[in-house]
Amino acid sequence: MKDKIRFLLKLYKEGNLKRDQLQELSDLLKKDDLADVFEQELFEDLSNFTSYKSSKGIDFDTTYAKIRKRIRPVITLPVSKIKLAAVAASIIGFLLLSSVLLTNTGFYFGDSMEVFAQDETKEIILPDGTTVIINKNSHLKYERGWLATERKVKLVGEGLFDVVHNGQPFVVEANDTKIRVLGTLFNVYAPKDHQICETTLLEGKVAIRVKEDLPESKDVFLKPGEQYVNDISGNRRSLNIVDASLYSNWSQPQIRFENQSFHNLLLVLERRFQTSFTVKDESLYQCHFDGVVRDESLTEVLEVISMILPINYTIMNDQTVIIDKNE
């Protein structure tokens, strides 16, 4: 069992711990005879940071004592189920910050916490227990200690939010758009290089404000299955009824398509692989597809589709995909 804990802690520090493994680790650490393994690992990792300690003036003994005192809350409350930050080049380990808060898949820059996803999606558990999955080429930022003020995060890219209801509003800022919720499930798409913010609601209710100086009476309220698009560059805004799952299932390890239209198939693949498609023959939109996408690459998925549907495809240097009909 102790070896199992050490293995799970190793995944935890590397950021590769899955949700079911996180629950398994939590359950193991609730046992007094096994929780000591966590303390030992923590002590050893903190001891490795002598240079960081001396350069930052951290009192190691006091730091360890504070973390040890908080071990029971850390292993029983979802608020503290968090991956630990890197503090030096290529070194990952446990690090206590001044607030005695362990961080998840990210880094502190001054008073801000930033989490980056580059080549893979990342799941983040915020200090209030809210879960956020950010897509590739995305990052999430929030201020240290925001539980004491307001729950506000800033998103660049795409994120799926499952917000914990605690009576305190939760605010997402993305591309000149502010989304305010109490507890709900929604997807936000606000890519860095596009002046657009697309909010899709799956559950609950959200209020959207497109300009900071507008009164609350001008907020747009979404219902499940609705999508609000704020196109900043074209100064256009639209409210649409959509199949919300098409805009959020990029976050799932497995996507099943059953008689899915070609248009919707490409929509999902665009989010999944952070690419865009140009279809030269619109008659292809009459096609439907059945299949499952797991961890295959974009090329592998397109190869399978081309064996089922009459298409040819070309992946360009910028990773956009040109699709034409295979006569």
Phi and psi in degrees as GROMACS dihedral restraints (atoms count N, CA, C in turn):
[ dihedral_restraints ]
;  ai    aj    ak    al  type     phi  dphi    fc
    3     4     5     6     1   -66.0    20    10
    4     5     6     7     1   -37.6    20    10
    6     7     8     9     1   -64.8    20    10
    7     8     9    10     1   -35.4    20    10
    9    10    11    12     1   -63.4    20    10
   10    11    12    13     1   -42.8    20    10
   12    13    14    15     1   -62.8    20    10
   13    14    15    16     1   -44.0    20    10
   15    16    17    18     1   -62.2    20    10
   16    17    18    19     1   -39.3    20    10
   18    19    20    21     1   -64.1    20    10
   19    20    21    22     1   -44.8    20    10
   21    22    23    24     1   -66.8    20    10
   22    23    24    25     1   -37.3    20    10
   24    25    26    27     1   -65.4    20    10
   25    26    27    28     1   -35.3    20    10
   27    28    29    30     1   -63.2    20    10
   28    29    30    31     1   -45.1    20    10
   30    31    32    33     1   -62.5    20    10
   31    32    33    34     1   -38.5    20    10
   33    34    35    36     1   -59.4    20    10
   34    35    36    37     1   -46.6    20    10
   36    37    38    39     1   -72.4    20    10
   37    38    39    40     1   -26.6    20    10
   39    40    41    42     1   -84.9    20    10
   40    41    42    43     1    -9.7    20    10
   42    43    44    45     1    82.9    20    10
   43    44    45    46     1    17.6    20    10
   45    46    47    48     1  -109.4    20    10
   46    47    48    49     1    13.8    20    10
   48    49    50    51     1   -81.3    20    10
   49    50    51    52     1   122.8    20    10
   51    52    53    54     1   -80.8    20    10
   52    53    54    55     1   165.7    20    10
   54    55    56    57     1   -60.6    20    10
   55    56    57    58     1   -42.7    20    10
   57    58    59    60     1   -67.0    20    10
   58    59    60    61     1   -32.8    20    10
   60    61    62    63     1   -71.5    20    10
   61    62    63    64     1   -33.4    20    10
   63    64    65    66     1   -62.0    20    10
   64    65    66    67     1   -41.7    20    10
   66    67    68    69     1   -66.3    20    10
   67    68    69    70     1   -40.1    20    10
   69    70    71    72     1   -62.2    20    10
   70    71    72    73     1   -42.6    20    10
   72    73    74    75     1   -62.5    20    10
   73    74    75    76     1   -43.5    20    10
   75    76    77    78     1   -59.3    20    10
   76    77    78    79     1   -44.6    20    10
   78    79    80    81     1   -64.5    20    10
   79    80    81    82     1   -39.5    20    10
   81    82    83    84     1   -66.1    20    10
   82    83    84    85     1   -39.3    20    10
   84    85    86    87     1   -75.0    20    10
   85    86    87    88     1   -10.7    20    10
   87    88    89    90     1   -74.7    20    10
   88    89    90    91     1   -13.6    20    10
   90    91    92    93     1   -86.7    20    10
   91    92    93    94     1   124.6    20    10
   93    94    95    96     1   -57.1    20    10
   94    95    96    97     1   -38.5    20    10
   96    97    98    99     1   -73.7    20    10
   97    98    99   100     1   -16.7    20    10
   99   100   101   102     1  -100.9    20    10
  100   101   102   103     1   -24.1    20    10
  102   103   104   105     1   -62.9    20    10
  103   104   105   106     1   -25.7    20    10
  105   106   107   108     1   -61.8    20    10
  106   107   108   109     1   -30.2    20    10
  108   109   110   111     1   -63.0    20    10
  109   110   111   112     1   -40.7    20    10
  111   112   113   114     1   -60.6    20    10
  112   113   114   115     1   -44.9    20    10
  114   115   116   117     1   -62.5    20    10
  115   116   117   118     1   -41.0    20    10
  117   118   119   120     1   -64.7    20    10
  118   119   120   121     1   -44.6    20    10
  120   121   122   123     1   -61.8    20    10
  121   122   123   124     1   -42.4    20    10
  123   124   125   126     1   -62.5    20    10
  124   125   126   127     1   -45.4    20    10
  126   127   128   129     1   -61.3    20    10
  127   128   129   130     1   -45.2    20    10
  129   130   131   132     1   -65.2    20    10
  130   131   132   133     1   -41.1    20    10
  132   133   134   135     1   -67.2    20    10
  133   134   135   136     1   -41.7    20    10
  135   136   137   138     1   -64.5    20    10
  136   137   138   139     1   -35.5    20    10
  138   139   140   141     1   -65.5    20    10
  139   140   141   142     1   -25.4    20    10
  141   142   143   144     1   -72.3    20    10
  142   143   144   145     1   -13.9    20    10
  144   145   146   147     1  -101.1    20    10
  145   146   147   148     1    46.3    20    10
  147   148   149   150     1   -64.2    20    10
  148   149   150   151     1   -39.6    20    10
  150   151   152   153     1   -67.3    20    10
  151   152   153   154     1   -40.0    20    10
  153   154   155   156     1   -64.8    20    10
  154   155   156   157     1   -40.8    20    10
  156   157   158   159     1   -61.6    20    10
  157   158   159   160     1   -45.7    20    10
  159   160   161   162     1   -70.9    20    10
  160   161   162   163     1   -35.1    20    10
  162   163   164   165     1   -74.0    20    10
  163   164   165   166     1   -29.0    20    10
  165   166   167   168     1  -101.0    20    10
  166   167   168   169     1    -6.8    20    10
  168   169   170   171     1    73.8    20    10
  169   170   171   172     1    29.4    20    10
  171   172   173   174     1   -81.5    20    10
  172   173   174   175     1   134.2    20    10
  174   175   176   177     1   -81.2    20    10
  175   176   177   178     1   103.7    20    10
  177   178   179   180     1   -61.8    20    10
  178   179   180   181     1   -46.5    20    10
  180   181   182   183     1   -62.2    20    10
  181   182   183   184     1   -42.6    20    10
  183   184   185   186     1   -66.5    20    10
  184   185   186   187     1   -41.4    20    10
  186   187   188   189     1   -58.4    20    10
  187   188   189   190     1   -49.6    20    10
  189   190   191   192     1   -63.8    20    10
  190   191   192   193     1   -39.8    20    10
  192   193   194   195     1   -61.8    20    10
  193   194   195   196     1   -39.7    20    10
  195   196   197   198     1   -66.7    20    10
  196   197   198   199     1   -43.3    20    10
  198   199   200   201     1   -65.2    20    10
  199   200   201   202     1   -43.3    20    10
  201   202   203   204     1   -60.1    20    10
  202   203   204   205     1   -39.4    20    10
  204   205   206   207     1   -63.3    20    10
  205   206   207   208     1   -30.0    20    10
  207   208   209   210     1   -97.8    20    10
  208   209   210   211     1     7.6    20    10
  210   211   212   213     1   -59.7    20    10
  211   212   213   214     1   -42.9    20    10
  213   214   215   216     1   -61.3    20    10
  214   215   216   217     1   -46.8    20    10
  216   217   218   219     1   -60.9    20    10
  217   218   219   220     1   -36.8    20    10
  219   220   221   222     1   -62.7    20    10
  220   221   222   223     1   -35.8    20    10
  222   223   224   225     1   -95.4    20    10
  223   224   225   226     1    -1.9    20    10
  225   226   227   228     1  -118.4    20    10
  226   227   228   229     1   -16.9    20    10
  228   229   230   231     1  -108.0    20    10
  229   230   231   232     1   134.5    20    10
  231   232   233   234     1   -62.8    20    10
  232   233   234   235     1   -20.7    20    10
  234   235   236   237     1   -57.8    20    10
  235   236   237   238     1   -27.1    20    10
  237   238   239   240     1  -110.3    20    10
  238   239   240   241     1    13.4    20    10
  240   241   242   243     1   -79.9    20    10
  241   242   243   244     1    81.7    20    10
  243   244   245   246     1  -136.0    20    10
  244   245   246   247     1   140.6    20    10
  246   247   248   249     1   -75.3    20    10
  247   248   249   250     1   149.5    20    10
  249   250   251   252     1   -94.3    20    10
  250   251   252   253     1   149.8    20    10
  252   253   254   255     1   -86.0    20    10
  253   254   255   256     1   157.5    20    10
  255   256   257   258     1   -83.0    20    10
  256   257   258   259     1   140.3    20    10
  258   259   260   261     1  -120.0    20    10
  259   260   261   262     1    -5.4    20    10
  261   262   263   264     1  -152.7    20    10
  262   263   264   265     1   166.4    20    10
  264   265   266   267     1   -56.7    20    10
  265   266   267   268     1   124.7    20    10
  267   268   269   270     1    57.8    20    10
  268   269   270   271     1    18.6    20    10
  270   271   272   273     1  -113.9    20    10
  271   272   273   274     1   122.4    20    10
  273   274   275   276     1  -116.3    20    10
  274   275   276   277     1   134.8    20    10
  276   277   278   279     1  -172.1    20    10
  277   278   279   280     1  -177.8    20    10
  279   280   281   282     1   -76.6    20    10
  280   281   282   283     1   136.2    20    10
  282   283   284   285     1  -143.9    20    10
  283   284   285   286     1   126.9    20    10
  285   286   287   288     1   -90.1    20    10
  286   287   288   289     1   127.7    20    10
  288   289   290   291     1   -92.6    20    10
  289   290   291   292     1   176.2    20    10
  291   292   293   294     1   -60.2    20    10
  292   293   294   295     1   -25.3    20    10
  294   295   296   297     1   -91.1    20    10
  295   296   297   298     1     4.2    20    10
  297   298   299   300     1    57.9    20    10
  298   299   300   301     1    44.0    20    10
  300   301   302   303     1  -115.6    20    10
  301   302   303   304     1   126.8    20    10
  303   304   305   306     1   -89.9    20    10
  304   305   306   307     1   140.3    20    10
  306   307   308   309     1  -104.2    20    10
  307   308   309   310     1   158.6    20    10
  309   310   311   312     1  -113.5    20    10
  310   311   312   313     1   107.7    20    10
  312   313   314   315     1    58.8    20    10
  313   314   315   316     1    29.7    20    10
  315   316   317   318     1  -155.7    20    10
  316   317   318   319     1  -168.3    20    10
  318   319   320   321     1  -137.7    20    10
  319   320   321   322     1   146.4    20    10
  321   322   323   324     1   -88.9    20    10
  322   323   324   325     1   131.9    20    10
  324   325   326   327     1  -120.8    20    10
  325   326   327   328     1    99.9    20    10
  327   328   329   330     1    65.0    20    10
  328   329   330   331     1  -120.8    20    10
  330   331   332   333     1   -97.2    20    10
  331   332   333   334     1     9.9    20    10
  333   334   335   336     1  -112.3    20    10
  334   335   336   337     1   143.1    20    10
  336   337   338   339     1  -105.6    20    10
  337   338   339   340     1   127.3    20    10
  339   340   341   342     1  -125.5    20    10
  340   341   342   343     1   133.1    20    10
  342   343   344   345     1  -117.7    20    10
  343   344   345   346     1   128.4    20    10
  345   346   347   348     1  -116.1    20    10
  346   347   348   349     1   140.1    20    10
  348   349   350   351     1  -124.0    20    10
  349   350   351   352     1   123.3    20    10
  351   352   353   354     1  -107.9    20    10
  352   353   354   355     1   -72.9    20    10
  354   355   356   357     1   -99.8    20    10
  355   356   357   358     1     3.0    20    10
  357   358   359   360     1  -152.9    20    10
  358   359   360   361     1   160.5    20    10
  360   361   362   363     1   -73.9    20    10
  361   362   363   364     1   154.6    20    10
  363   364   365   366     1  -131.8    20    10
  364   365   366   367     1   140.2    20    10
  366   367   368   369     1  -102.2    20    10
  367   368   369   370     1   130.2    20    10
  369   370   371   372     1  -121.3    20    10
  370   371   372   373     1   135.4    20    10
  372   373   374   375     1  -110.1    20    10
  373   374   375   376     1   111.5    20    10
  375   376   377   378     1   -74.9    20    10
  376   377   378   379     1   165.0    20    10
  378   379   380   381     1   -58.4    20    10
  379   380   381   382     1   -20.0    20    10
  381   382   383   384     1   -93.0    20    10
  382   383   384   385     1     1.2    20    10
  384   385   386   387     1    95.5    20    10
  385   386   387   388     1    -6.8    20    10
  387   388   389   390     1   -62.5    20    10
  388   389   390   391     1   137.6    20    10
  390   391   392   393     1  -103.8    20    10
  391   392   393   394     1   132.4    20    10
  393   394   395   396     1  -128.9    20    10
  394   395   396   397     1   129.3    20    10
  396   397   398   399     1  -109.9    20    10
  397   398   399   400     1   119.4    20    10
  399   400   401   402     1  -104.2    20    10
  400   401   402   403     1   141.8    20    10
  402   403   404   405     1   -78.8    20    10
  403   404   405   406     1   173.6    20    10
  405   406   407   408     1   -56.8    20    10
  406   407   408   409     1   149.1    20    10
  408   409   410   411     1    58.9    20    10
  409   410   411   412     1    36.9    20    10
  411   412   413   414     1  -129.2    20    10
  412   413   414   415     1   159.9    20    10
  414   415   416   417     1  -149.8    20    10
  415   416   417   418     1   152.9    20    10
  417   418   419   420     1  -122.5    20    10
  418   419   420   421     1   140.1    20    10
  420   421   422   423     1  -134.6    20    10
  421   422   423   424     1   138.6    20    10
  423   424   425   426     1  -149.4    20    10
  424   425   426   427     1   159.8    20    10
  426   427   428   429     1   -85.0    20    10
  427   428   429   430     1   144.5    20    10
  429   430   431   432     1   -63.4    20    10
  430   431   432   433     1   135.8    20    10
  432   433   434   435     1    80.2    20    10
  433   434   435   436     1    19.2    20    10
  435   436   437   438     1   -68.4    20    10
  436   437   438   439     1   -17.2    20    10
  438   439   440   441     1   -62.8    20    10
  439   440   441   442     1   -26.9    20    10
  441   442   443   444     1   -80.6    20    10
  442   443   444   445     1   -15.2    20    10
  444   445   446   447     1  -117.3    20    10
  445   446   447   448     1   -80.0    20    10
  447   448   449   450     1  -147.6    20    10
  448   449   450   451     1   154.9    20    10
  450   451   452   453     1   -87.8    20    10
  451   452   453   454     1    93.0    20    10
  453   454   455   456     1  -129.5    20    10
  454   455   456   457     1   131.9    20    10
  456   457   458   459     1  -129.0    20    10
  457   458   459   460     1   157.8    20    10
  459   460   461   462     1  -118.4    20    10
  460   461   462   463     1   132.4    20    10
  462   463   464   465     1  -119.9    20    10
  463   464   465   466     1   134.4    20    10
  465   466   467   468     1  -122.3    20    10
  466   467   468   469     1   121.1    20    10
  468   469   470   471     1   111.8    20    10
  469   470   471   472     1  -130.6    20    10
  471   472   473   474     1  -136.7    20    10
  472   473   474   475     1   139.6    20    10
  474   475   476   477     1  -147.8    20    10
  475   476   477   478     1   145.1    20    10
  477   478   479   480     1  -108.0    20    10
  478   479   480   481     1   120.8    20    10
  480   481   482   483     1  -109.1    20    10
  481   482   483   484     1   129.5    20    10
  483   484   485   486     1  -119.2    20    10
  484   485   486   487     1    93.9    20    10
  486   487   488   489     1   -88.6    20    10
  487   488   489   490     1   131.9    20    10
  489   490   491   492     1   -75.5    20    10
  490   491   492   493     1   133.9    20    10
  492   493   494   495     1   -85.8    20    10
  493   494   495   496     1   119.0    20    10
  495   496   497   498     1  -135.4    20    10
  496   497   498   499     1    14.3    20    10
  498   499   500   501     1    86.2    20    10
  499   500   501   502     1    -9.9    20    10
  501   502   503   504     1  -105.9    20    10
  502   503   504   505     1   129.7    20    10
  504   505   506   507     1   -58.7    20    10
  505   506   507   508     1   147.9    20    10
  507   508   509   510     1  -116.4    20    10
  508   509   510   511     1   128.8    20    10
  510   511   512   513     1  -122.2    20    10
  511   512   513   514     1   132.0    20    10
  513   514   515   516     1  -113.7    20    10
  514   515   516   517     1   126.0    20    10
  516   517   518   519     1  -107.6    20    10
  517   518   519   520     1   128.6    20    10
  519   520   521   522     1  -155.0    20    10
  520   521   522   523     1   122.1    20    10
  522   523   524   525     1    45.2    20    10
  523   524   525   526     1    60.8    20    10
  525   526   527   528     1    64.2    20    10
  526   527   528   529     1    23.1    20    10
  528   529   530   531     1  -129.8    20    10
  529   530   531   532     1   138.6    20    10
  531   532   533   534     1  -117.7    20    10
  532   533   534   535     1   124.7    20    10
  534   535   536   537     1  -112.9    20    10
  535   536   537   538     1   121.5    20    10
  537   538   539   540     1  -114.5    20    10
  538   539   540   541     1   130.0    20    10
  540   541   542   543     1  -138.6    20    10
  541   542   543   544     1   166.1    20    10
  543   544   545   546     1  -109.7    20    10
  544   545   546   547     1   -43.6    20    10
  546   547   548   549     1  -170.3    20    10
  547   548   549   550     1   114.8    20    10
  549   550   551   552     1  -170.1    20    10
  550   551   552   553     1   176.6    20    10
  552   553   554   555     1  -124.6    20    10
  553   554   555   556     1   120.0    20    10
  555   556   557   558     1  -153.0    20    10
  556   557   558   559     1   159.9    20    10
  558   559   560   561     1  -116.2    20    10
  559   560   561   562     1   137.6    20    10
  561   562   563   564     1  -122.1    20    10
  562   563   564   565     1   128.3    20    10
  564   565   566   567     1  -119.9    20    10
  565   566   567   568     1   109.9    20    10
  567   568   569   570     1  -142.2    20    10
  568   569   570   571     1    72.8    20    10
  570   571   572   573     1   -62.4    20    10
  571   572   573   574     1   149.2    20    10
  573   574   575   576     1   -60.4    20    10
  574   575   576   577     1   -41.3    20    10
  576   577   578   579     1   -94.6    20    10
  577   578   579   580     1    11.4    20    10
  579   580   581   582     1  -130.3    20    10
  580   581   582   583     1   132.9    20    10
  582   583   584   585     1   -85.8    20    10
  583   584   585   586     1    70.5    20    10
  585   586   587   588     1  -148.4    20    10
  586   587   588   589     1   147.0    20    10
  588   589   590   591     1  -135.1    20    10
  589   590   591   592     1   121.6    20    10
  591   592   593   594     1  -118.6    20    10
  592   593   594   595     1   117.0    20    10
  594   595   596   597     1  -112.4    20    10
  595   596   597   598     1   123.5    20    10
  597   598   599   600     1  -120.7    20    10
  598   599   600   601     1   124.3    20    10
  600   601   602   603     1   -98.2    20    10
  601   602   603   604     1   127.5    20    10
  603   604   605   606     1   -99.9    20    10
  604   605   606   607     1   -41.9    20    10
  606   607   608   609     1  -143.6    20    10
  607   608   609   610     1   150.5    20    10
  609   610   611   612     1    85.8    20    10
  610   611   612   613     1  -141.0    20    10
  612   613   614   615     1  -154.4    20    10
  613   614   615   616     1   138.6    20    10
  615   616   617   618     1  -133.0    20    10
  616   617   618   619     1   154.0    20    10
  618   619   620   621     1  -116.7    20    10
  619   620   621   622     1   132.8    20    10
  621   622   623   624     1  -117.8    20    10
  622   623   624   625     1   132.2    20    10
  624   625   626   627     1  -123.8    20    10
  625   626   627   628     1   123.8    20    10
  627   628   629   630     1   -90.7    20    10
  628   629   630   631     1   -14.4    20    10
  630   631   632   633     1  -139.7    20    10
  631   632   633   634     1   138.2    20    10
  633   634   635   636     1   -60.9    20    10
  634   635   636   637     1   -33.6    20    10
  636   637   638   639     1   -86.3    20    10
  637   638   639   640     1     0.5    20    10
  639   640   641   642     1   -78.5    20    10
  640   641   642   643     1   145.3    20    10
  642   643   644   645     1   -71.4    20    10
  643   644   645   646     1   162.2    20    10
  645   646   647   648     1   -60.2    20    10
  646   647   648   649     1   -27.4    20    10
  648   649   650   651     1   -62.8    20    10
  649   650   651   652     1   -17.2    20    10
  651   652   653   654     1   -94.9    20    10
  652   653   654   655     1     1.1    20    10
  654   655   656   657     1   -62.4    20    10
  655   656   657   658     1   147.5    20    10
  657   658   659   660     1  -103.5    20    10
  658   659   660   661     1   124.5    20    10
  660   661   662   663     1  -101.4    20    10
  661   662   663   664     1   128.8    20    10
  663   664   665   666     1  -100.2    20    10
  664   665   666   667     1   148.7    20    10
  666   667   668   669     1  -111.6    20    10
  667   668   669   670     1   157.9    20    10
  669   670   671   672     1   -52.8    20    10
  670   671   672   673     1   135.2    20    10
  672   673   674   675     1    90.2    20    10
  673   674   675   676     1     4.5    20    10
  675   676   677   678     1  -109.6    20    10
  676   677   678   679     1   153.3    20    10
  678   679   680   681     1  -134.7    20    10
  679   680   681   682     1   132.6    20    10
  681   682   683   684     1  -113.6    20    10
  682   683   684   685     1   127.6    20    10
  684   685   686   687     1  -114.9    20    10
  685   686   687   688     1   122.8    20    10
  687   688   689   690     1  -108.1    20    10
  688   689   690   691     1   101.0    20    10
  690   691   692   693     1   -92.5    20    10
  691   692   693   694     1    99.0    20    10
  693   694   695   696     1   -70.3    20    10
  694   695   696   697     1   -42.3    20    10
  696   697   698   699     1   -64.0    20    10
  697   698   699   700     1   -36.9    20    10
  699   700   701   702     1   -97.2    20    10
  700   701   702   703     1     1.7    20    10
  702   703   704   705     1    51.2    20    10
  703   704   705   706     1    45.4    20    10
  705   706   707   708     1  -123.2    20    10
  706   707   708   709     1   144.7    20    10
  708   709   710   711     1  -135.3    20    10
  709   710   711   712     1   142.3    20    10
  711   712   713   714     1  -145.7    20    10
  712   713   714   715     1   148.7    20    10
  714   715   716   717     1  -117.0    20    10
  715   716   717   718     1   121.5    20    10
  717   718   719   720     1  -126.1    20    10
  718   719   720   721     1   150.5    20    10
  720   721   722   723     1   -95.7    20    10
  721   722   723   724     1   124.6    20    10
  723   724   725   726     1  -136.6    20    10
  724   725   726   727     1   168.6    20    10
  726   727   728   729     1   -84.2    20    10
  727   728   729   730     1    99.0    20    10
  729   730   731   732     1   -60.6    20    10
  730   731   732   733     1   -29.0    20    10
  732   733   734   735     1   -62.9    20    10
  733   734   735   736     1   -28.4    20    10
  735   736   737   738     1   -65.5    20    10
  736   737   738   739     1   -23.1    20    10
  738   739   740   741     1   -99.9    20    10
  739   740   741   742     1     2.8    20    10
  741   742   743   744     1  -129.5    20    10
  742   743   744   745     1   -17.4    20    10
  744   745   746   747     1   -76.5    20    10
  745   746   747   748     1     0.7    20    10
  747   748   749   750     1   -58.5    20    10
  748   749   750   751     1   -23.7    20    10
  750   751   752   753     1   -82.2    20    10
  751   752   753   754     1    -9.1    20    10
  753   754   755   756     1   -87.1    20    10
  754   755   756   757     1   143.3    20    10
  756   757   758   759     1   -65.8    20    10
  757   758   759   760     1   -24.2    20    10
  759   760   761   762     1  -136.6    20    10
  760   761   762   763     1   130.3    20    10
  762   763   764   765     1  -118.0    20    10
  763   764   765   766     1   122.7    20    10
  765   766   767   768     1  -104.8    20    10
  766   767   768   769     1   128.9    20    10
  768   769   770   771     1  -109.6    20    10
  769   770   771   772     1   127.0    20    10
  771   772   773   774     1  -125.4    20    10
  772   773   774   775     1   110.3    20    10
  774   775   776   777     1    50.0    20    10
  775   776   777   778     1    42.1    20    10
  777   778   779   780     1   -82.1    20    10
  778   779   780   781     1   137.5    20    10
  780   781   782   783     1   -65.5    20    10
  781   782   783   784     1   153.4    20    10
  783   784   785   786     1   -61.7    20    10
  784   785   786   787     1   -37.8    20    10
  786   787   788   789     1   -60.5    20    10
  787   788   789   790     1   -48.7    20    10
  789   790   791   792     1   -68.9    20    10
  790   791   792   793     1   -33.9    20    10
  792   793   794   795     1   -59.0    20    10
  793   794   795   796     1   -47.7    20    10
  795   796   797   798     1   -66.4    20    10
  796   797   798   799     1   -34.9    20    10
  798   799   800   801     1   -59.5    20    10
  799   800   801   802     1   -45.2    20    10
  801   802   803   804     1   -66.5    20    10
  802   803   804   805     1   -42.8    20    10
  804   805   806   807     1   -66.4    20    10
  805   806   807   808     1   -33.7    20    10
  807   808   809   810     1   -58.7    20    10
  808   809   810   811     1   -43.6    20    10
  810   811   812   813     1   -72.6    20    10
  811   812   813   814     1   -39.8    20    10
  813   814   815   816     1   -62.7    20    10
  814   815   816   817     1   -42.8    20    10
  816   817   818   819     1  -111.5    20    10
  817   818   819   820     1     8.2    20    10
  819   820   821   822     1    52.1    20    10
  820   821   822   823     1    52.9    20    10
  822   823   824   825     1  -135.7    20    10
  823   824   825   826     1  -176.4    20    10
  825   826   827   828     1  -139.5    20    10
  826   827   828   829     1   150.4    20    10
  828   829   830   831     1  -116.8    20    10
  829   830   831   832     1   141.8    20    10
  831   832   833   834     1  -119.1    20    10
  832   833   834   835     1   118.0    20    10
  834   835   836   837     1  -102.5    20    10
  835   836   837   838     1   118.0    20    10
  837   838   839   840     1   -82.2    20    10
  838   839   840   841     1   -28.6    20    10
  840   841   842   843     1  -115.0    20    10
  841   842   843   844     1   107.2    20    10
  843   844   845   846     1   -68.5    20    10
  844   845   846   847     1   -13.7    20    10
  846   847   848   849     1   -65.0    20    10
  847   848   849   850     1   -19.4    20    10
  849   850   851   852     1   -64.4    20    10
  850   851   852   853     1   -24.6    20    10
  852   853   854   855     1   -66.2    20    10
  853   854   855   856     1   -11.4    20    10
  855   856   857   858     1   -82.4    20    10
  856   857   858   859     1    -9.7    20    10
  858   859   860   861     1   -79.9    20    10
  859   860   861   862     1   156.4    20    10
  861   862   863   864     1  -129.8    20    10
  862   863   864   865     1   155.5    20    10
  864   865   866   867     1  -133.3    20    10
  865   866   867   868     1   138.5    20    10
  867   868   869   870     1  -120.6    20    10
  868   869   870   871     1   132.5    20    10
  870   871   872   873     1   168.0    20    10
  871   872   873   874     1  -179.9    20    10
  873   874   875   876     1  -130.6    20    10
  874   875   876   877     1   132.6    20    10
  876   877   878   879     1  -107.3    20    10
  877   878   879   880     1   126.0    20    10
  879   880   881   882     1  -113.4    20    10
  880   881   882   883     1  -108.6    20    10
  882   883   884   885     1  -108.6    20    10
  883   884   885   886     1    22.9    20    10
  885   886   887   888     1   -69.9    20    10
  886   887   888   889     1   157.0    20    10
  888   889   890   891     1   -77.0    20    10
  889   890   891   892     1   168.1    20    10
  891   892   893   894     1   -59.0    20    10
  892   893   894   895     1   -43.6    20    10
  894   895   896   897     1   -61.7    20    10
  895   896   897   898     1   -43.1    20    10
  897   898   899   900     1   -63.5    20    10
  898   899   900   901     1   -40.6    20    10
  900   901   902   903     1   -65.2    20    10
  901   902   903   904     1   -44.1    20    10
  903   904   905   906     1   -65.5    20    10
  904   905   906   907     1   -33.7    20    10
  906   907   908   909     1   -63.1    20    10
  907   908   909   910     1   -43.8    20    10
  909   910   911   912     1   -64.1    20    10
  910   911   912   913     1   -45.5    20    10
  912   913   914   915     1   -60.7    20    10
  913   914   915   916     1   -39.8    20    10
  915   916   917   918     1   -68.3    20    10
  916   917   918   919     1   -19.3    20    10
  918   919   920   921     1   -83.0    20    10
  919   920   921   922     1   -17.1    20    10
  921   922   923   924     1  -104.3    20    10
  922   923   924   925     1   -41.2    20    10
  924   925   926   927     1  -110.9    20    10
  925   926   927   928     1   155.1    20    10
  927   928   929   930     1   -80.2    20    10
  928   929   930   931     1    71.7    20    10
  930   931   932   933     1  -127.3    20    10
  931   932   933   934     1   152.0    20    10
  933   934   935   936     1  -115.6    20    10
  934   935   936   937     1   148.2    20    10
  936   937   938   939     1  -137.2    20    10
  937   938   939   940     1   152.0    20    10
  939   940   941   942     1  -134.5    20    10
  940   941   942   943     1   124.2    20    10
  942   943   944   945     1   -93.3    20    10
  943   944   945   946     1   116.8    20    10
  945   946   947   948     1   -79.9    20    10
  946   947   948   949     1   172.2    20    10
  948   949   950   951     1   -62.5    20    10
  949   950   951   952     1   -30.6    20    10
  951   952   953   954     1   -88.8    20    10
  952   953   954   955     1    12.9    20    10
  954   955   956   957     1    73.1    20    10
  955   956   957   958     1     5.4    20    10
  957   958   959   960     1   -74.6    20    10
  958   959   960   961     1   157.6    20    10
  960   961   962   963     1  -122.6    20    10
  961   962   963   964     1   128.5    20    10
  963   964   965   966     1  -100.1    20    10
  964   965   966   967     1   126.6    20    10
  966   967   968   969     1  -121.9    20    10
  967   968   969   970     1   133.1    20    10
  969   970   971   972     1  -132.8    20    10
  970   971   972   973     1   165.0    20    10
  972   973   974   975     1   -79.8    20    10
  973   974   975   976     1   137.9    20    10
  975   976   977   978     1   -92.4    20    10
  976   977   978   979     1   103.8    20    10
